[in-house]
């Protein structure tokens, strides 16, 4: 193993080795970028072999000149999931690496370290963040990329800070409403959004045939659409319910459903089952992955899925369309990712926020998003999509997108709605009877 070349590197290297011995969590690796990219590995459940530690990290060091005094380095540590690894050899990865290197060029006194962390598992991102905060504060990140569900949990635990006092209100003008909601928790801004994801319809491209836009045109196709009918969150059903104007909370903030609007959705399911648009075998699917696999296996020629899956999938002859609504109303669910600042001292927090803003500038996101398969979070970033065939669809959907319901809505509304949908698609009960049971369960 090559030894560090200067005292600063030796000191950091020593601390890392000590921490590795204490936690046995982190295994170092190095990339070809100008900043170190460290990947955390865990033992395979079927193997006791653990990847060995690699060489110590290296960082760009500013060269002092007679006119410019040497400035003490300001270190920033970023945690990202594998899909945002700047060390991978993809166009999106290369763009992110170049952007980070540009930041280092502008701030040459910066030492930047990237750690690639899994989101889930025994040592998932949030678990590692909690553990490292007490056991190895020197390795605590300053900036982390979080999906919406983890953002909410991290903010409520105090693992990331609110940014309202750091942000100029005018900075929020060039963001889609869904993007601002992605970053908002308990009425506070908890991060800066950078990647969006929309629920859409994938369709096999058939000559002289356009994707359906209304429920009636959907029913007339008489060919199966793959979606997770047994999803315990009932996401697709809730999307259609909300597209009708349905509310999910009452005046007191408690989960609720409008019976008349939900009955319209269940009646639509009954008609779709009769037309073979939604056959009973859809009730076997609990996840988007299962439904998408059915589409790829050509069990169906339509699938409701996420844009991040569709745009990065090797599925030839597939086009993107909006999910049909009753009256062709623009509506869909959105999910996405947010850069979050981890608590530290005010100076470091401000510096981490500076990097987050740099990584979310419109010009960069417009190019990176196209290559990475992520939907724009800023209207000005959509301009780079003008040449793609579904530009008009995105232009219509993005302003109308709503963040997916989570938390209490998942546990209270999701399972009983799922049960009602399954019973209707299996032709076990009439929609009215399924609705009556559903509303009773929600009251209880």
C-alpha positions as CSV (number, residue, x, y, z in Angstrom):
1,X,0.0,0.0,0.0
2,X,1.4,3.4,-1.0
3,X,2.0,5.7,1.9
4,X,0.6,9.2,2.0
5,X,3.0,11.9,0.7
6,X,2.4,14.7,3.2
7,X,1.5,15.2,6.9
8,X,-2.1,16.2,6.2
9,X,-2.7,13.1,4.2
10,X,-1.0,10.9,6.8
11,X,-3.2,12.3,9.5
12,X,-6.4,11.8,7.6
13,X,-5.3,8.3,6.5
14,X,-4.5,7.4,10.1
15,X,-7.9,8.5,11.3
16,X,-9.7,6.6,8.6
17,X,-7.7,3.4,9.4
18,X,-8.6,3.7,13.1
19,X,-12.3,4.2,12.2
20,X,-12.2,1.2,9.9
21,X,-10.9,-0.9,12.8
22,X,-13.7,0.4,15.1
23,X,-16.7,0.2,12.8
24,X,-15.7,-2.4,10.2
25,X,-18.1,-0.5,7.9
26,X,-16.1,1.3,5.3
27,X,-13.7,-0.1,2.7
28,X,-11.8,2.4,0.7
29,X,-11.5,2.5,-3.1
30,X,-10.3,5.1,-5.5
31,X,-11.5,6.3,-8.8
32,X,-9.8,8.0,-11.8
33,X,-11.5,11.3,-10.9
34,X,-9.5,14.3,-9.5
35,X,-11.4,13.8,-6.2
36,X,-11.5,10.5,-4.3
37,X,-14.6,8.3,-4.7
38,X,-15.0,5.8,-1.9
39,X,-17.4,2.9,-2.2
40,X,-18.7,1.1,0.9
41,X,-19.0,-2.6,0.5
42,X,-20.7,-5.1,2.7
43,X,-20.0,-8.9,2.9
44,X,-22.2,-10.9,0.5
45,X,-24.7,-12.8,2.5
46,X,-23.5,-16.0,0.8
47,X,-19.9,-15.3,1.4
48,X,-17.5,-14.3,4.2
49,X,-15.1,-12.6,1.9
50,X,-14.8,-8.8,2.4
51,X,-13.1,-6.6,-0.2
52,X,-9.7,-5.4,1.1
53,X,-8.9,-1.8,1.8
54,X,-7.4,0.2,-1.1
55,X,-5.0,3.0,-1.3
56,X,-5.5,6.2,0.7
57,X,-7.3,9.0,-1.0
58,X,-5.7,11.8,-2.9
59,X,-7.0,15.4,-3.2
60,X,-6.0,18.3,-5.5
61,X,-3.7,20.7,-3.6
62,X,-3.5,24.4,-4.6
63,X,-0.1,25.5,-5.6
64,X,1.0,28.6,-3.6
65,X,2.5,31.6,-5.4
66,X,4.4,34.6,-4.1
67,X,1.3,36.7,-4.5
68,X,-1.3,34.2,-3.2
69,X,-0.9,32.9,0.4
70,X,-1.7,29.3,1.0
71,X,-5.2,28.9,2.3
72,X,-6.1,26.1,4.8
73,X,-8.1,23.5,2.9
74,X,-11.8,23.3,3.4
75,X,-13.0,19.7,3.3
76,X,-16.4,18.6,2.0
77,X,-17.6,15.0,2.2
78,X,-20.5,13.9,-0.1
79,X,-22.6,10.8,0.3
80,X,-24.4,9.6,-2.8
81,X,-26.3,6.3,-3.7
82,X,-24.8,4.1,-6.5
83,X,-27.1,5.7,-9.2
84,X,-25.3,9.0,-8.7
85,X,-21.8,7.7,-8.5
86,X,-19.5,10.2,-10.4
87,X,-16.9,7.4,-10.8
88,X,-19.0,5.2,-13.2
89,X,-18.2,5.3,-16.9
90,X,-21.5,6.6,-18.1
91,X,-22.3,10.0,-19.7
92,X,-24.3,11.1,-16.6
93,X,-21.5,10.0,-14.3
94,X,-18.9,11.8,-16.4
95,X,-21.0,14.9,-16.4
96,X,-21.3,14.9,-12.6
97,X,-17.6,14.2,-12.2
98,X,-16.8,17.2,-14.5
99,X,-19.2,19.4,-12.6
100,X,-17.5,18.5,-9.3
101,X,-14.1,19.1,-10.8
102,X,-15.3,22.5,-12.0
103,X,-16.3,23.4,-8.4
104,X,-12.8,22.4,-7.3
105,X,-11.3,24.6,-10.0
106,X,-13.4,27.6,-8.7
107,X,-12.6,26.8,-5.1
108,X,-9.0,25.4,-5.2
109,X,-8.8,25.4,-1.4
110,X,-11.4,22.6,-1.3
111,X,-10.8,19.0,-0.5
112,X,-13.7,17.0,-1.9
113,X,-14.4,13.4,-1.0
114,X,-17.3,11.3,-2.4
115,X,-18.6,8.3,-0.6
116,X,-21.0,5.9,-2.4
117,X,-23.5,4.5,0.0
118,X,-26.4,2.0,-0.4
119,X,-29.8,3.4,0.6
120,X,-31.0,0.3,2.3
121,X,-29.6,-2.8,4.0
122,X,-28.0,-3.3,7.5
123,X,-25.8,-0.3,6.9
124,X,-28.0,1.9,4.7
125,X,-27.4,5.6,4.3
126,X,-29.5,6.8,7.2
127,X,-28.3,4.0,9.6
128,X,-24.7,4.8,8.7
129,X,-25.4,8.6,9.2
130,X,-26.7,7.9,12.7
131,X,-23.8,5.6,13.6
132,X,-21.0,7.7,12.2
133,X,-22.3,10.8,13.9
134,X,-21.4,9.4,17.3
135,X,-18.6,6.9,16.5
136,X,-16.6,8.6,13.7
137,X,-17.5,12.3,13.4
138,X,-14.4,12.9,11.2
139,X,-16.1,10.9,8.5
140,X,-19.5,12.6,8.8
141,X,-20.8,13.9,5.4
142,X,-21.6,17.5,4.8
143,X,-23.9,16.9,1.8
144,X,-26.1,13.9,1.0
145,X,-28.4,12.9,-1.8
146,X,-31.7,11.6,-0.5
147,X,-34.9,10.3,-2.1
148,X,-38.1,11.9,-0.8
149,X,-39.0,9.1,1.8
150,X,-35.6,9.2,3.4
151,X,-35.5,13.0,3.4
152,X,-38.6,13.2,5.5
153,X,-37.2,10.7,8.0
154,X,-33.7,12.3,8.1
155,X,-35.2,15.8,8.7
156,X,-37.5,14.7,11.5
157,X,-34.5,13.0,13.2
158,X,-32.4,16.1,12.8
159,X,-29.9,14.4,10.5
160,X,-30.2,17.2,7.9
161,X,-30.9,20.9,8.5
162,X,-33.7,23.2,7.3
163,X,-32.5,25.6,4.6
164,X,-35.2,28.4,4.7
165,X,-32.8,30.8,6.4
166,X,-30.1,30.1,3.9
167,X,-32.2,30.5,0.7
168,X,-33.4,33.7,-0.9
169,X,-37.1,33.5,-1.6
170,X,-36.5,34.6,-5.2
171,X,-34.5,31.4,-5.7
172,X,-37.7,29.4,-5.5
173,X,-39.2,30.9,-8.7
174,X,-37.5,28.6,-11.2
175,X,-38.8,25.4,-9.8
176,X,-41.8,23.2,-10.6
177,X,-44.4,23.0,-7.7
178,X,-43.8,19.3,-7.3
179,X,-40.0,19.9,-6.9
180,X,-40.5,22.4,-4.1
181,X,-42.8,20.0,-2.4
182,X,-40.2,17.2,-2.8
183,X,-37.9,19.3,-0.6
184,X,-40.5,20.5,1.9
185,X,-41.0,18.6,5.2
186,X,-43.4,19.9,8.0
187,X,-43.6,23.2,6.2
188,X,-39.9,23.7,6.0
189,X,-37.4,23.5,3.1
190,X,-35.1,20.5,3.9
191,X,-33.0,20.4,0.7
192,X,-32.6,21.4,-2.9
193,X,-34.2,19.1,-5.5
194,X,-32.1,17.9,-8.4
195,X,-33.8,14.9,-10.1
196,X,-37.5,14.2,-10.8
197,X,-39.4,11.0,-11.6
198,X,-43.0,10.9,-13.0
199,X,-45.6,8.1,-13.1
200,X,-46.4,7.6,-16.8
201,X,-47.7,5.2,-19.4
202,X,-45.3,3.1,-21.4
203,X,-46.7,1.8,-24.7
204,X,-45.5,-0.3,-27.5
205,X,-45.2,2.0,-30.5
206,X,-47.8,0.8,-33.0
207,X,-48.0,2.5,-36.4
208,X,-50.8,4.9,-36.9
209,X,-51.9,4.4,-33.3
210,X,-51.7,7.1,-30.6
211,X,-51.6,6.3,-26.9
212,X,-55.0,6.8,-25.1
213,X,-55.6,10.0,-23.2
214,X,-59.0,9.3,-21.6
215,X,-60.6,6.4,-19.8
216,X,-62.9,5.8,-22.7
217,X,-60.1,5.6,-25.2
218,X,-58.2,3.5,-22.8
219,X,-61.0,1.0,-22.6
220,X,-61.4,0.8,-26.3
221,X,-57.9,-0.6,-26.7
222,X,-58.9,-4.0,-25.2
223,X,-55.3,-5.0,-24.5
224,X,-53.8,-5.5,-21.0
225,X,-52.0,-2.8,-19.2
226,X,-49.5,-3.9,-16.6
227,X,-49.5,-2.2,-13.2
228,X,-49.2,-3.4,-9.6
229,X,-52.9,-3.9,-8.7
230,X,-51.8,-5.4,-5.3
231,X,-49.5,-2.6,-4.4
232,X,-50.1,-2.0,-0.6
233,X,-49.7,1.7,-1.2
234,X,-52.4,1.6,-4.0
235,X,-50.4,4.3,-5.8
236,X,-52.0,4.0,-9.3
237,X,-55.5,3.9,-7.8
238,X,-54.8,7.0,-5.7
239,X,-53.4,8.8,-8.7
240,X,-56.7,8.2,-10.6
241,X,-58.7,9.2,-7.6
242,X,-56.8,12.5,-7.2
243,X,-57.0,13.2,-10.9
244,X,-60.8,13.5,-10.3
245,X,-60.1,16.1,-7.7
246,X,-60.3,13.8,-4.7
247,X,-58.8,14.9,-1.4
248,X,-56.7,12.5,0.8
249,X,-57.1,14.5,4.1
250,X,-60.1,16.1,5.8
251,X,-60.2,19.5,7.5
252,X,-58.5,18.0,10.6
253,X,-55.7,16.5,8.6
254,X,-56.9,13.0,9.0
255,X,-56.8,10.5,6.0
256,X,-60.1,10.5,4.1
257,X,-61.7,9.6,0.8
258,X,-64.6,11.0,-1.2
259,X,-66.9,8.0,-1.7
260,X,-68.4,9.2,-5.0
261,X,-65.1,9.8,-6.6
262,X,-63.6,6.5,-5.4
263,X,-66.7,4.7,-6.8
264,X,-65.9,6.2,-10.2
265,X,-62.4,4.7,-10.1
266,X,-63.8,1.3,-9.0
267,X,-66.4,1.3,-11.7
268,X,-63.6,2.1,-14.2
269,X,-61.7,-0.9,-12.9
270,X,-64.8,-3.1,-13.4
271,X,-65.2,-1.9,-17.0
272,X,-61.5,-2.4,-17.6
273,X,-61.7,-5.9,-16.3
274,X,-64.6,-6.7,-18.7
275,X,-62.7,-5.2,-21.6
276,X,-59.6,-7.3,-20.8
277,X,-57.7,-4.0,-20.1
278,X,-57.1,-5.1,-16.5
279,X,-57.3,-8.9,-16.3
280,X,-57.4,-10.7,-12.9
281,X,-53.7,-11.7,-13.2
282,X,-52.7,-8.1,-12.5
283,X,-53.6,-8.9,-8.8
284,X,-50.4,-10.9,-8.6
285,X,-48.3,-7.8,-9.0
286,X,-47.3,-5.9,-5.8
287,X,-44.4,-3.8,-7.2
288,X,-43.6,-1.7,-10.3
289,X,-40.7,-4.1,-11.0
290,X,-43.1,-7.0,-11.4
291,X,-45.4,-5.0,-13.7
292,X,-42.5,-3.7,-15.8
293,X,-41.1,-7.3,-16.2
294,X,-44.4,-8.4,-17.5
295,X,-44.3,-5.6,-20.1
296,X,-40.8,-6.5,-21.1
297,X,-41.9,-10.2,-21.4
298,X,-44.8,-8.9,-23.7
299,X,-47.5,-10.1,-21.4
300,X,-48.9,-6.7,-22.0
301,X,-48.3,-3.9,-24.5
302,X,-48.9,-1.1,-22.0
303,X,-47.4,-0.5,-18.5
304,X,-47.8,2.2,-15.9
305,X,-44.3,2.9,-14.6
306,X,-41.8,5.5,-13.6
307,X,-39.9,7.6,-16.1
308,X,-36.6,6.7,-14.5
309,X,-37.2,3.1,-15.4
310,X,-38.6,3.7,-18.9
311,X,-35.9,6.1,-20.0
312,X,-33.0,4.0,-18.9
313,X,-34.5,0.6,-20.0
314,X,-33.3,-1.3,-23.0
315,X,-36.8,-1.6,-24.3
316,X,-37.0,-0.9,-28.1
317,X,-40.1,0.4,-29.7
318,X,-41.5,1.9,-26.5
319,X,-43.0,5.3,-26.3
320,X,-43.8,7.5,-23.3
321,X,-47.3,8.8,-22.7
322,X,-49.3,10.4,-19.9
323,X,-51.5,8.2,-17.8
324,X,-55.1,8.5,-19.2
325,X,-57.5,10.3,-17.0
326,X,-61.3,10.5,-17.1
327,X,-61.4,13.7,-19.1
328,X,-57.8,14.1,-20.3
329,X,-56.9,16.2,-17.3
330,X,-53.2,16.7,-16.8
331,X,-52.3,14.8,-13.6
332,X,-49.6,12.5,-12.4
333,X,-47.5,11.6,-9.3
334,X,-43.9,12.7,-8.9
335,X,-41.0,11.5,-6.9
336,X,-37.4,12.5,-6.8
337,X,-34.1,13.3,-5.2
338,X,-32.9,16.2,-3.0
339,X,-29.4,17.5,-1.9
340,X,-29.4,17.9,1.9
341,X,-27.0,19.6,4.2
342,X,-25.9,17.7,7.3
343,X,-25.5,19.7,10.6
344,X,-22.1,21.0,11.4
345,X,-20.7,24.5,12.0
346,X,-22.4,27.4,10.2
347,X,-19.4,28.0,7.9
348,X,-19.3,24.4,6.7
349,X,-23.0,24.3,6.3
350,X,-22.9,27.4,4.1
351,X,-20.1,25.9,2.0
352,X,-22.0,22.6,1.6
353,X,-25.0,24.7,0.5
354,X,-22.8,26.5,-2.0
355,X,-21.9,23.2,-3.6
356,X,-25.6,22.0,-3.6
357,X,-26.6,25.2,-5.4
358,X,-23.8,24.7,-7.9
359,X,-25.0,21.1,-8.6
360,X,-28.6,22.3,-9.2
361,X,-28.0,25.2,-11.6
362,X,-30.4,24.9,-14.5
363,X,-27.8,24.7,-17.2
364,X,-26.1,21.7,-15.6
365,X,-29.4,19.9,-14.7
366,X,-30.7,20.4,-18.3
367,X,-27.9,18.3,-19.7
368,X,-27.3,15.9,-16.9
369,X,-31.0,15.0,-16.5
370,X,-31.4,14.0,-20.2
371,X,-28.4,11.7,-20.0
372,X,-29.3,10.2,-16.6
373,X,-33.0,9.7,-17.4
374,X,-34.3,12.1,-14.7
375,X,-37.1,14.5,-15.3
376,X,-36.5,18.3,-14.9
377,X,-37.1,19.9,-11.6
378,X,-36.8,23.4,-13.1
379,X,-38.8,24.8,-16.0
380,X,-35.7,26.3,-17.6
381,X,-34.1,22.8,-17.6
382,X,-36.9,21.5,-19.8
383,X,-35.6,23.4,-22.8
384,X,-32.9,20.8,-23.4
385,X,-35.6,18.2,-23.9
386,X,-37.3,20.0,-26.8
387,X,-36.0,17.6,-29.4
388,X,-37.3,14.4,-27.7
389,X,-40.6,13.0,-28.9
390,X,-42.4,13.3,-25.6
391,X,-41.4,16.9,-24.9
392,X,-45.0,18.1,-25.2
393,X,-46.1,15.4,-22.7
394,X,-43.6,16.6,-20.1
395,X,-44.5,20.2,-20.8
396,X,-48.1,19.3,-19.9
397,X,-47.4,17.0,-17.0
398,X,-44.6,18.7,-15.0
399,X,-46.6,21.8,-13.9
400,X,-49.5,19.5,-12.8
401,X,-47.5,16.8,-11.1
402,X,-48.1,16.1,-7.4
403,X,-45.7,14.4,-4.9
404,X,-46.6,10.9,-4.1
405,X,-48.6,10.5,-0.8
406,X,-46.5,9.0,2.0
407,X,-46.4,8.2,5.7
408,X,-49.8,7.9,7.4
409,X,-51.6,7.9,4.0
410,X,-49.7,4.8,3.0
411,X,-50.6,2.8,6.1
412,X,-54.2,4.0,6.5
413,X,-55.5,4.3,2.9
414,X,-53.2,2.0,0.9
415,X,-54.1,-1.5,2.2
416,X,-57.9,-1.2,2.2
417,X,-57.9,0.5,-1.2
418,X,-55.7,-2.4,-2.5
419,X,-58.1,-4.9,-1.1
420,X,-61.1,-3.2,-2.8
421,X,-59.3,-3.1,-6.2
422,X,-58.3,-6.8,-6.0
423,X,-61.8,-7.9,-5.2
424,X,-63.2,-5.9,-8.1
425,X,-60.6,-7.1,-10.6
426,X,-61.2,-10.7,-9.5
427,X,-64.9,-10.1,-10.0
428,X,-65.6,-11.1,-6.4
429,X,-67.8,-8.1,-5.4
430,X,-69.5,-5.2,-7.0
431,X,-67.8,-1.8,-6.9
432,X,-70.5,-0.4,-4.5
433,X,-70.0,-3.3,-2.0
434,X,-66.2,-2.9,-2.2
435,X,-66.5,0.8,-1.6
436,X,-68.7,0.3,1.5
437,X,-66.1,-2.1,3.1
438,X,-63.3,0.3,2.1
439,X,-64.9,3.3,3.8
440,X,-65.7,1.3,6.9
441,X,-62.1,0.2,7.3
442,X,-60.8,3.8,6.9
443,X,-63.1,5.0,9.7
444,X,-61.9,2.3,12.0
